[in-house]
C-alpha cells in the first residue's frame, strides 16, 4: 500500500464526528473525501467516480502556496473519511491539519511520498511528470480502498484507465520533445522542474518555486539578457499569477507570451489531461 497515515485527534468530539456513519454526517452513504487543492481534487475525482463525495478545501482559482484554511474549513475536515494532499511543502498548512486531526481516524494520503521521480531542487509540483501523477493516483486509490473496501475493485478499474491515459500522455510528450528546436523555457515561476527533467527541458524561472517574491532588477536584467542572447521567442505566464512582470519582460525583449499551467488551481474546472495537453501545445509553439 502507498504512503497512507491514520491521523489521530486529541478532541473526543472530532473523533465521534469522523467515526459516525456517513449518512449521519452529511446525508450521504458515500465516503467523504477532502482534498487540499485543485490538482489533488481532480486526480481524486478521477479515481473516486460516483462512489465518493469529493470536496476541495482550497477554492478553485486560488493560489495554493498562499492559502490558509479557515477555522470552519478545518472543522469540516473532522467529518472526512479520507484527506488527500500532495506534500513536499506544497501545502504548508497541512502540518497544522495533521496535528489537529491526530487520533481522529481520518485516513490521510500524502500522495507525493512515493513518486518515482523527485527533482534535486525539491520542486513540489510533482504531478507535472505523468509518471509521478500516476503514482499519486495509486496513493489515492489505496486511501479510498482503505476507507471503502467494498468498492476497491471499482477504484482499481478507474486507476487502470488512468494508467493508460498517463502512458499515452507521457509518450506524446516524449515524441514532441524529440522535435523541439530549443529546450529552454522562461517561466513565471519555477514550477516546472519535474516536467523539465522528464522531457529534457531547461527552465529559467522569473520567480522562485513558491512564487512568493517578485524578481529584483538584477534578476530582470539577467533574464532579459538571456532571452536576447539565446534567441528565446516566448515567455510563459500562468492562469493564477499576475502577468505584469511577464508582460514587462516581453515588451522589453519582443517575446510573445503563452500560458503554461502548473495545474495548481482551475477556475474552469479543467481536468489534468486537458491541461497537460494544452501545455504540450504551448510548448510546441514555443520550442518547435
VEXDREN-2710 file (C-alpha; in Angstrom, 1 decimal):
% VEXDREN-2710
k/r/px/py/pz
1/UNK/0.0/0.0/0.0
2/UNK/1.2/3.5/-0.8
3/UNK/2.1/6.1/1.9
4/UNK/-1.1/6.3/3.9
5/UNK/-1.2/7.5/7.5
6/UNK/-4.1/7.3/10.0
7/UNK/-4.4/10.6/11.7
8/UNK/-5.5/10.7/15.3
9/UNK/-7.4/13.6/17.0
10/UNK/-7.0/14.8/20.5
11/UNK/-10.6/16.0/20.7
12/UNK/-13.2/13.4/21.5
13/UNK/-15.8/15.4/19.6
14/UNK/-13.8/15.3/16.5
15/UNK/-13.3/11.6/16.9
16/UNK/-17.0/11.0/17.3
17/UNK/-17.8/13.1/14.2
18/UNK/-15.4/11.3/12.0
19/UNK/-16.4/7.9/13.2
20/UNK/-20.2/8.4/12.8
21/UNK/-21.8/6.8/9.8
22/UNK/-21.6/8.9/6.6
23/UNK/-25.3/9.1/6.3
24/UNK/-25.4/10.8/9.8
25/UNK/-22.7/13.2/8.8
26/UNK/-23.9/14.6/5.5
27/UNK/-27.0/12.7/4.3
28/UNK/-24.8/10.5/2.0
29/UNK/-23.9/6.8/2.3
30/UNK/-20.7/7.5/0.2
31/UNK/-17.4/8.0/1.8
32/UNK/-16.5/11.7/2.4
33/UNK/-13.2/12.7/0.9
34/UNK/-11.5/16.1/1.3
35/UNK/-8.6/17.3/-0.9
36/UNK/-6.1/20.0/-0.2
37/UNK/-6.1/21.9/-3.5
38/UNK/-7.3/21.6/-7.1
39/UNK/-4.7/19.2/-8.5
40/UNK/-5.4/16.7/-5.7
41/UNK/-9.2/17.2/-6.1
42/UNK/-9.1/16.4/-9.8
43/UNK/-6.9/13.4/-9.5
44/UNK/-9.1/12.1/-6.7
45/UNK/-12.3/12.5/-8.5
46/UNK/-10.9/10.6/-11.5
47/UNK/-10.4/7.6/-9.2
48/UNK/-13.4/8.1/-6.9
49/UNK/-16.0/8.4/-9.7
50/UNK/-19.5/8.2/-8.3
51/UNK/-18.6/6.2/-5.3
52/UNK/-17.4/9.0/-3.1
53/UNK/-18.3/12.6/-2.3
54/UNK/-15.1/14.7/-3.0
55/UNK/-14.7/18.2/-1.7
56/UNK/-11.8/20.6/-2.4
57/UNK/-10.6/22.8/0.5
58/UNK/-8.6/25.4/-1.4
59/UNK/-11.1/27.2/-3.6
60/UNK/-10.8/26.9/-7.4
61/UNK/-8.8/29.8/-8.8
62/UNK/-6.9/30.3/-5.6
63/UNK/-3.1/30.1/-5.4
64/UNK/-2.4/27.1/-3.1
65/UNK/1.0/28.4/-2.0
66/UNK/-0.7/31.3/-0.2
67/UNK/-3.8/29.5/1.0
68/UNK/-4.7/29.1/4.7
69/UNK/-7.9/27.3/5.7
70/UNK/-10.4/29.0/8.0
71/UNK/-11.4/27.5/11.3
72/UNK/-14.7/26.4/9.7
73/UNK/-12.8/24.6/6.9
74/UNK/-10.6/22.9/9.4
75/UNK/-13.7/21.8/11.3
76/UNK/-15.2/20.3/8.2
77/UNK/-12.2/18.0/8.0
78/UNK/-13.4/16.2/11.1
79/UNK/-16.2/14.9/9.0
80/UNK/-13.9/13.3/6.5
81/UNK/-13.2/9.7/5.9
82/UNK/-10.2/10.5/3.8
83/UNK/-8.0/13.5/3.4
84/UNK/-5.8/13.7/0.3
85/UNK/-2.8/16.1/0.0
86/UNK/0.3/16.3/-2.1
87/UNK/3.0/17.1/0.4
88/UNK/6.6/18.2/-0.1
89/UNK/5.6/21.6/1.4
90/UNK/3.2/22.3/-1.5
91/UNK/0.6/23.0/1.1
92/UNK/2.4/24.2/4.3
93/UNK/-0.9/24.4/6.2
94/UNK/-1.3/20.6/6.2
95/UNK/1.2/20.3/9.0
96/UNK/-1.3/22.0/11.4
97/UNK/-4.1/19.9/9.9
98/UNK/-2.4/16.7/10.7
99/UNK/-1.8/17.9/14.2
100/UNK/-5.4/19.0/14.6
101/UNK/-6.8/15.7/13.3
102/UNK/-4.3/13.4/15.1
103/UNK/-6.2/10.4/16.5
104/UNK/-9.4/11.1/14.6
105/UNK/-9.4/8.0/12.4
106/UNK/-9.2/10.1/9.2
107/UNK/-7.2/8.3/6.5
108/UNK/-4.7/10.7/5.1
109/UNK/-2.7/10.1/1.9
110/UNK/0.4/12.2/1.3
111/UNK/0.4/11.4/-2.4
112/UNK/3.9/12.6/-3.2
113/UNK/5.6/10.3/-0.7
114/UNK/6.2/7.5/-3.2
115/UNK/6.5/9.3/-6.6
116/UNK/9.3/7.8/-8.6
117/UNK/10.9/11.0/-9.9
118/UNK/11.8/13.6/-7.4
119/UNK/13.9/16.6/-8.6
120/UNK/17.1/17.6/-6.9
121/UNK/15.7/21.1/-6.2
122/UNK/12.7/19.6/-4.3
123/UNK/10.1/21.1/-6.6
124/UNK/6.8/20.1/-5.1
125/UNK/4.9/20.3/-8.4
126/UNK/5.5/16.5/-8.9
127/UNK/2.3/15.8/-10.9
128/UNK/3.7/17.7/-14.0
129/UNK/5.6/14.5/-14.7
130/UNK/2.9/12.0/-15.8
131/UNK/4.7/9.1/-14.1
132/UNK/4.5/11.0/-10.8
133/UNK/0.9/11.9/-11.4
134/UNK/0.1/8.2/-11.8
135/UNK/1.9/7.3/-8.6
136/UNK/-0.2/9.9/-6.8
137/UNK/-3.3/8.3/-8.3
138/UNK/-2.1/5.0/-6.9
139/UNK/-1.8/6.5/-3.4
140/UNK/-5.3/8.0/-3.8
141/UNK/-6.8/4.6/-4.9
142/UNK/-5.1/3.0/-1.9
143/UNK/-6.6/5.5/0.5
144/UNK/-10.1/5.2/-1.0
145/UNK/-9.9/1.5/-0.8
146/UNK/-8.8/1.5/2.8
147/UNK/-11.8/3.7/3.7
148/UNK/-14.2/1.8/1.3
149/UNK/-13.0/-1.7/0.7
150/UNK/-16.4/-2.8/-0.8
151/UNK/-15.6/-0.5/-3.8
152/UNK/-11.9/-1.4/-4.1
153/UNK/-12.4/-3.1/-7.4
154/UNK/-14.1/-0.1/-8.8
155/UNK/-11.3/2.2/-7.7
156/UNK/-8.7/-0.3/-9.2
157/UNK/-10.6/-0.3/-12.5
158/UNK/-10.6/3.5/-12.7
159/UNK/-6.9/3.6/-11.8
160/UNK/-6.2/1.2/-14.7
161/UNK/-8.0/3.6/-17.1
162/UNK/-5.8/6.4/-15.8
163/UNK/-2.7/4.3/-16.3
164/UNK/-3.5/4.0/-20.0
165/UNK/-4.0/7.8/-20.2
166/UNK/-0.8/8.7/-18.4
167/UNK/1.2/6.3/-20.6
168/UNK/-0.2/7.9/-23.7
169/UNK/0.4/11.4/-22.3
170/UNK/4.0/10.6/-21.5
171/UNK/4.5/9.1/-24.9
172/UNK/3.1/12.2/-26.6
173/UNK/5.4/14.5/-24.6
174/UNK/8.4/12.4/-25.4
175/UNK/7.6/12.4/-29.2
176/UNK/7.2/16.1/-29.2
177/UNK/10.4/16.8/-27.2
178/UNK/12.4/14.9/-29.8
179/UNK/11.4/17.5/-32.4
180/UNK/12.0/20.6/-30.3
181/UNK/14.5/23.0/-31.9
182/UNK/15.1/24.6/-28.4
183/UNK/14.8/23.2/-25.0
184/UNK/14.9/26.3/-22.9
185/UNK/11.7/27.7/-21.3
186/UNK/11.3/31.0/-19.4
187/UNK/8.5/30.6/-16.9
188/UNK/6.8/33.0/-14.5
189/UNK/7.8/30.8/-11.5
190/UNK/10.0/27.7/-11.0
191/UNK/7.2/25.2/-11.0
192/UNK/8.3/23.0/-13.9
193/UNK/11.4/21.2/-12.9
194/UNK/9.6/17.8/-12.8
195/UNK/8.3/18.5/-16.3
196/UNK/11.7/19.6/-17.5
197/UNK/13.5/16.6/-16.0
198/UNK/11.1/14.2/-17.7
199/UNK/11.5/15.7/-21.2
200/UNK/15.0/17.2/-21.3
201/UNK/14.0/20.8/-20.9
202/UNK/15.8/23.6/-19.1
203/UNK/13.8/26.1/-17.0
204/UNK/14.6/29.7/-16.1
205/UNK/12.0/31.0/-13.7
206/UNK/11.3/34.6/-13.1
207/UNK/10.1/33.9/-9.6
208/UNK/11.2/31.0/-7.3
209/UNK/9.5/27.7/-6.7
210/UNK/7.0/29.1/-4.1
211/UNK/6.1/32.1/-6.4
212/UNK/6.5/34.4/-3.3
213/UNK/8.8/37.3/-4.2
214/UNK/9.0/39.5/-7.3
215/UNK/12.4/39.4/-9.1
216/UNK/15.0/42.0/-8.3
217/UNK/16.1/44.5/-11.1
218/UNK/19.3/42.5/-11.3
219/UNK/17.3/39.3/-11.9
220/UNK/15.1/41.0/-14.5
221/UNK/18.2/42.2/-16.4
222/UNK/19.7/38.7/-16.3
223/UNK/16.5/37.2/-17.7
224/UNK/16.3/39.8/-20.5
225/UNK/19.9/39.3/-21.4
226/UNK/19.5/35.5/-21.5
227/UNK/16.4/35.9/-23.8
228/UNK/18.3/38.1/-26.2
229/UNK/21.5/36.1/-26.2
230/UNK/19.7/32.8/-26.8
231/UNK/17.0/34.0/-29.2
232/UNK/14.1/32.9/-26.9
233/UNK/10.8/33.7/-28.7
234/UNK/8.2/33.2/-25.9
235/UNK/7.8/33.6/-22.2
236/UNK/5.3/31.5/-20.2
237/UNK/2.8/33.0/-17.8
238/UNK/0.2/31.2/-15.6
239/UNK/-3.5/31.3/-15.0
240/UNK/-3.3/32.2/-11.3
241/UNK/-0.4/34.6/-11.5
242/UNK/-0.3/38.3/-12.4
243/UNK/1.2/38.7/-15.9
244/UNK/2.6/42.2/-15.3
245/UNK/6.2/41.2/-14.9
246/UNK/6.0/38.8/-17.8
247/UNK/4.4/41.5/-19.9
248/UNK/7.2/43.9/-19.0
249/UNK/9.9/41.4/-20.0
250/UNK/8.0/40.5/-23.2
251/UNK/7.8/44.2/-24.1
252/UNK/11.5/44.8/-23.4
253/UNK/12.6/41.8/-25.5
254/UNK/9.9/41.4/-28.1
255/UNK/8.9/38.0/-26.9
256/UNK/5.5/36.5/-27.3
257/UNK/3.5/35.3/-24.2
258/UNK/2.0/31.9/-23.8
259/UNK/0.2/30.1/-20.9
260/UNK/1.9/27.2/-19.2
261/UNK/-0.4/25.9/-16.5
262/UNK/1.2/24.2/-13.4
263/UNK/-2.3/22.9/-12.6
264/UNK/-2.4/24.3/-9.1
265/UNK/-6.0/25.6/-9.5
266/UNK/-8.5/25.8/-12.2
267/UNK/-11.4/28.3/-12.3
268/UNK/-12.7/26.5/-15.4
269/UNK/-12.9/23.0/-13.8
270/UNK/-10.5/21.5/-16.3
271/UNK/-9.1/18.1/-15.7
272/UNK/-5.5/17.0/-15.5
273/UNK/-5.2/15.5/-19.0
274/UNK/-6.9/18.5/-20.7
275/UNK/-4.4/20.9/-19.0
276/UNK/-1.4/18.8/-19.8
277/UNK/-2.3/18.6/-23.5
278/UNK/-2.8/22.3/-23.6
279/UNK/0.6/22.7/-22.0
280/UNK/2.0/20.4/-24.7
281/UNK/0.6/22.6/-27.5
282/UNK/2.1/25.7/-25.9
283/UNK/5.5/24.0/-25.7
284/UNK/5.3/23.0/-29.3
285/UNK/4.5/26.6/-30.3
286/UNK/7.4/28.0/-28.2
287/UNK/10.1/25.4/-28.9
288/UNK/9.5/23.9/-32.4
END
